[in-house]
Amino acid sequence: MTTDPGQQRIGIFDSGVGGLTVLTQLYRQLPNESILYFGDTARLPYGTRTPSEIVEFVREIMAWLVEQDVKMVIMACNTSSALAMEMVQAEFDIPVLGVILPGAQAAVQQGKRIGVIATPATAASNAYRNAILEMDDSCLVWQVSCPAFVPLVEQNRIHDPYTCEVAREYLAPLIQQRIDTLIYGCTHYPLLAPVLRSLLPAGVTSIDPAVRVVAAAARELELLGLRNAGTALPTRFCVSGPPQQFAQLSVQWLGCTPAVEKISLPTVVRSEAGRKPSPVSLESAE
Ligand SMILES: N[C@@H](CCC(=O)O)C(=O)O
């Protein structure tokens, strides 16, 4: 166990390279913090999985991150944030932030006609629609499920003409509705920003929830007295699939080739350390 809690790492996770958009924001806004990045590359994409599969994956990842002694977790994955936030808050006793609320908040401060592009699981969950309407019920929300995007990013086909074609199709109904704001409702999508921006009318503001979630993490660390006063350690990158593939793909966004470890996630058992103890009933407390 680390003695100074400030020096513990912040754990962030995604199915693949999408979380790098959150990592980039962490480097910008919290340069002194040390990060542990996990990409569940053996099981991506998450967006076409069932809700119960997603909850199970997140449970395993959370248990592993707690084992690694992180001081906070940022779910750098909209699909996980949309489907597993409730489970995480009920079962794990460390600060955890998701991307949905910060993204919704940024959008309602920006516009009234809001488009959301997201994975099929996130779109079907209505997490963004519900969060936006709860904050401002005068907003209009259109959600589009974009199943092709994550595989295209993970196959490094961002500049492929086919990607532009697919993006044009996904954005068409939103442009037709004259949206003024577009939420990148998947952390992979800011990596497609050059393509998406070339198709969107100039007046549409695009929202990357990563900016806000990291700002919220900074406030939370401050509040809890968990900011690192020292210098950041190099980011530790871990994946469940081939490490070389992740390293080769991510170099274009990181600007250097990361050292990547392959790890196996633990099978979760209820009484693991760091998890909330199950509530004690009156009978057993007596
Ligand atoms: N980065 C993705 C995960 C997408 C996927 O694996 O389908 C998200 O934010 O939802």
The ligand as an ORCA input file, in Angstrom:
! r2SCAN-3c Opt
* xyz 0 1
  N     -15.247      3.875    -25.841
  C     -16.527      3.342    -25.986
  C     -16.649      1.856    -25.879
  C     -17.212      1.445    -27.175
  C     -17.217      0.002    -27.526
  O     -16.334     -0.758    -27.162
  O     -18.180     -0.315    -28.246
  C     -17.587      4.146    -25.255
  O     -17.290      5.206    -24.751
  O     -18.740      3.793    -25.227
*
